[in-house]
Amino acid sequence: MAWIYLTLAGLFEIGWAIGLKYTQGFTRPVPTALTVASMVVSLGLLGMALKSLPVGTAYAVWTGIGTVGTAILGIVLFAEPATVARLACIGLIVAGIAGLKLAA
């Protein structure tokens, strides 16, 4: 169950990272409220996952999911560059997440 909590926490991390872009410096109330709510849920789920997972593994996987998802959505939603080098680095992060999961 801890891995499910951790995966959900990572997905909510993507939500708040992308949400920050839509808050326009916290001047838009609805995106700001959704972003803050996503932050709270993400941290709460991470805390639940940490009850049984090692902190180093859990934190690395949590940030890795957030990093990969945010980078991909940045490409899709905000027309950020999708260079070969950038995509390869995203792939390395995914490989690291998978390695940590297998080693845990």
Order of alpha helices (4+ residues) and beta strands (2+ residues): alpha-alpha-alpha-alpha
